[in-house]
Amino acid sequence: MNTIRCDVLVVGAGAAGLMCALTAGLRGRIVQVIDHANKPGKKILMSGGGRCNFTNTGTTPANFLSANPHFCKSALARYTPADFIDMVERHGIAYHEKELGQLFCDISSKQIVRMLLDECSAAGVQVRTDCGVEDIERGADGFRVRTAQGLFHCASLVIATGGLSIPSMGASGFGYEVARRFGHEVLPTRAGLVPLTLSGKHQERFADLSGVALPVEARCNGQHFRNFMLLTHRGISGPAILQISSYWQPGDDLRLDLLPDRDAAEWLRAMKRERGASELRTVLSEVIPRRLALRLCEQWLKDKPVRQLDERELQAAASLLSDFPLVASGTEGYRTAEVTLGGVDTRKVSSSTMESQHVPGLHFIGEVLDVTGWLGGYNFQWAWASGHAAGQVA
């Protein structure tokens, strides 16, 4: 079998892996990157609707979920959104801010992959695709990694294989298997940033409203996110729902404010004074999509002229509109999830180098770790920051 010797072997040619590789290469390290997929950066290519939401200028540790919430602080502080933006601008990639600090390529996510590959090439990094790992052994002089393309012998091994999200793109639990093999605990995983499903009466009442979208504030377990919600054939989606899904678990109470920019009770009182002869469904259709307004009036609210609402009925309607209870039955799962919650327990990983405290020379970066960002470029920033942290020492 062909033997390839290198200082650093990065398993996974995604965002974190490529950043780690180019950083190590710039230090003069001999770096190889391998990936079982047929091309590098597949998730980068599909992200942001093909335009890659490559960072968020407002990134803070508070934008991440982890059993060890302080873990991400060091890496995020040492490689910031401004650092990645500098690289993007050096490569002449035009970008824009969509909302809330989210930066997207003007043209295509292919530009980000091309930039990373060009940086790797300039740093002497070799990237190999269609190269799955068959076995890993650790010896006194480093790691031996057997693959379809030969035996790699390296001093430092970096696991950048991501989580379980979107298996159609090649996602697998390989990184978790490696972690367990070398004595690391893997915390329970579940789909995050994922549509929620409805069942029973809720699903029946909303199924034919698929395609209806409106701004809401979604609330669960003390967290709240204000953005758009989309009704689907199976349940609910849209940015507000994807965000809150990372905090929701089966059985948890989920509430929606359907009028997030209004005090529902005050608005109804104003309608009663000014538009008393109008039906409730008529005035409601002016502030939320008509199809949803009609369904609310059919199923939950008394549809009659607004002036006929007594104070008790008005308060009940306001409560429903501002604190709508929704019983989610589950999620769409890893098939459509943008991220994986849980992963390699960070308590036995160095927060400054991403190196295993059990096994010197073994590093874990990116989504394989128990660090999960909000929707909006945060997970890419974690990929860049954790990859850079490992690349500085591997």
N, C-alpha and C positions, 0 to 999 in steps of 0.2 A: 504493500500500500504506500502511495506517495505521502511523504511527510513534509508538512509546511511548518516552519518555525517562525514564531513572531513574539513580540513582547506582550501584545494585547490582542485577545480575540473577543470580539463583540458578537454575541448571538442575538440577532434581530436588527434588521435594516429599516427600522421605523424612525420616528422623530428623535426619541431619546438615544437610540443606538448610533445614528449618524452623527448627532451632536457630540456624543462621547468620543467617537472615533476621530473626528476631525480635531477635537481638542487635544487628545492624546498624540495624534500625529504631528501637530504643531509643536509639541514638546520634543520631537525627534524620536518618538517611539515607533517601532515597526508594528503596524496595526492591520489586522484582517477583520472584515465584517462578513458574516455569513447569514443567510436567510433562506428558509425553506420555500418561500414564495418565488414566483417567476420574475418579479421586479421589485425594486426597493420602494419604500414609502407609499405603500398601497392606501393606508388609511389617510395619509396626508392628501393624496390625490382626490379622495372622495369627500373630504371634509369641507364644511362651509358651502355646500352646494357647488363644489368644484372650484371654489375661490379661496379656501383655507383661511379660517379665522385663526391666524397664527399666533396671536397673543392678546392680552388685555392690559391696557395701560394702567388700570386700577388694581392690579393683582396684589393681594395681601394674603397672609396665612389664614385669615378668616374666611377666605373663599374656598377652603378645602375641608374635606371630611376625612378623619383618621381616628383610630383608637388612641393614637399618640399625637395630638394636635400640634405640639411644638416641633415635631420632627422636621417639617418642611421649611421652617424659618431660615435656617442657615443657608441652604442652597438658593432659596428665592432671593435672599438679600445679596448674595454674591454674584448672581447672574440675573439681571433684571429685564423687564420688557425693553427698556432703552438699549440694552446691550444687543438684544436680538434685532431690534429696529435698525441699529447701526449696520448690522450685517446685511439686512434687506436693502437698505439704501445704498450700500457699497456696490451691490449687484444691480442697482438701477431698477429695482422692482417697484412699480407704482402700487400704492395701497390707499385705502380710505378707512375712516372710522364709521361704522354703521350705526351703532348706538352703545351707550354705556361702556365706552372704552374698547369696544371690540374692533380689532383691525383685520381687514380682509384685503387680499390681492385684488387689484382692479381687473386683472385679466384672467389668471388661472393659477390654481394650486400647483400645477406642474412647475411653475417658476420657483417655488420653495424647494421642491425636490431637486430640481436642477442646481439650485444654489448650494444645497447641502452636498450633493455629489461633486460639484466643482470644488468646493472647499476641501472635501475628502481627498480628491485627486491631487490638489495642490499640496496637501500635507502628506502625500505618499501613501494614503490609505487604499487598500484594495477591497472592493466590495464584490462578493460572490452571491449569486442567487441560485435557486434550485439546489440548495445545499442544506439538507436537513441533518440534524444531529442524531446519531445512532447510539452513542455512549460517551460518558464522561468519566475520566479517572483522575484522581489527584495523587501526585507523587511528591517526593522531597524537593524536586526541582520545578514544580509547577503543575499544570493541567494537561492532560491528553484528551483531545476531543475527536472522536471518530465520526466521520461524515461520509456522505456519498462521494465527495470530491477528494477524500484523503484524510490523513491523520494530522490534526493541528496540535502543535506543542507550544504552549504559551505560559508566560509567567503570571499574567493577570487574565481572568475570565470575567466578562461583563454580561450579565443576563438582562436583555432588553427586549423580552419577547411579548410584553403586553399582557392583557387579561383575556377574558372569555368573550368579550363583546364582538358581535358581527362575525360569527364563525365562517360565513361565506367568504370572508376576506382572508381566511387562514388562521383566525384566532384559535388558540388552544391553551390548555393548562400546563404546557411544558415547563414554563418558568416556576410554577408552583411545585412541580415534581422535582426539579433541581434543588429548590430551596429545602424541601423536606429531606431529600437525600443527604444534604449536608447539615442537617440538624436544626433547620429553621422551622418555626411554627408558621403555618399559613392560616390567617383568620378567615372565617366563613365569607364566601363571596356571593354577591347577588348583582342583578342588573341595575344600573344607575342611569340617570338622564334618559328615561325610557317612557313611552306611552303607558297609561294605565287602562286596564280593561274594566268593563262593567258587566254585571250579570243580573238576572231576575228582572224586577220591575224597572230598575234604573236603565238597564240596557234596552228594554222594550220601549220605554218612554222617549229615549233619545236616538235610537238606531236610525230612524228615517230623517234625522237632522244632520246626517253626515255632511261635512263641508262647512257648517256654520262656525264662524270664528268671532270672537269678541275679547276685549280686554277684561281681565279679571285679576283679583288678588287671591292666590291659592295659599291656604294655611294648613299646617300640619306640624304637630310636635314642637310648637313654639317658633317655627320658621314660617316666613311668608315671602312670596315672590309675586310681583306685579308685572304682568306681561300678557300676551295673547294666549287664549285657549282655543283649541280646535276640536270640535265634536267629530268622531269617526264612527265607522260601522261597528267597531268593537268597543269603543270607549271614548277616552279623551286624550288629547295630545296638545302640541303647541309649547312654546318656551316656558310658560308659567307652570305647566304640568310636568314637563321634563325636569325642571328645577326641583319642584317639590317631591318628585318621585324618589329622589335620593334620600329623602328623610322619611318617606312613607314605608310602612311594612304592613303585611296583612293584618286586618283587624283595627288598624289605626283610624282615627277620626280625621276626615278630610272635609274642609269647609271652603266655600268659594264666595267671594264678594263679587256679585255680578254688576255692581255699580261702583267700581273702585274710586271713581273721581267725584262721587256725590255722597251726601248724607241721605240715605234712602228715605228716612222718615220726613226730613225737611222737604225733600223733593216732592214726595207724595202730598204733603200739606200744601205746597205751592201749587201743584196741579189741581188740588181740590178747590183752592181759591180762584185760580185763574182759568181753569179748563174744566170746571165742574160737570158740564154736560157730556164731556168726552168719555168714552168707554176706557176702562183701565188698560185693555189690550192696545188701544190706539195710542195712548201717551207712552206706554211701555215700549211700543214698537219704534218710538222716536229715539230711544236711548240704548236699546239692545236690538239685535237682529229680529225682524218681524216673526220669522218662523219659531224662534225660541220664545218670544213674547206670547205668541198664541198658545204654545205648548204649556207654558207656565200657567196661563189663565185656564186652560182646559183641565190641568191636572192638580194644581195646587192653590191657585188664587180664585177669588170670586170676581168674575168678569161682569162689571156693572158700571154705570156712570160713576166717576170718581167722587162726586159730591155725596153719593149714597154710602160711601165707606164711613162707618163710625170709627172712633179712635182705636177701639180694640182691633178691628179689621185692618185699619191702616198700619198699626204697629206690627201685626202679624205679617202683613205683606212686606213691610220694611225689613223685618227680621229675616224673612225668606230670601229677599233680594240681596241682603248684605251678608248673610251667614248661611248660605245654601248648603245643606248637608248632602254629601255624596258618598256612597258606599262603593269603593273600588274593590273588585274581586281579585285583582292581581295585576301583573304587568305583562307587556308583550314579550318580555324575556330578553335573553342575550341576542336574539335574532335581530332586533332593531335597537338595542341599547347602545348609547354612545360610549359608555364607560363601564368598568367593572368596579363595584365597591368591594372593600376587603382586599385580601392579598397577603403578601409576605409581611409578617409582623415586623414593624420598624424598630421595636425595642432592642433587637439584637443586630441592628445595622447602624453604622456611623452616620450621623446626620450631616457631617461635613464632607465625607468621602464616598458615601454609599457602600462602604466595604463591610463585609460580614465580620461580626465580632467572633464568630466561630472559626472561620476559615480565611486566613490572610490571603489576599489576592483575588477573592471572589466578591464581585460587586453586583448589586441589583439596582436598576434604575427604571424610571417611568412608571407605567401603569401596573406593572407586576407587583409593585409595593402597595401597601395599604395607605395610599394617598390618592384622593379623588377630588377633582375640582368641580366647580360649578360650570354650567353652560356658558360659553362666551369667550373662549380662548384661554381659559385658565389651565386646562389640562395640557395644552401645548406648552404653555410657559413652564409647567412642572417638568415636562419632558426635556425642554432646553436646559433648565436649571439643574436637574438631577444628572443629566448627561454630562453637562459641563463640570459638575462637582466630581464625578467619577473620572472623567477624562483628564483632570488636572493631576491625578495621583496614580492612575492605573499604569 
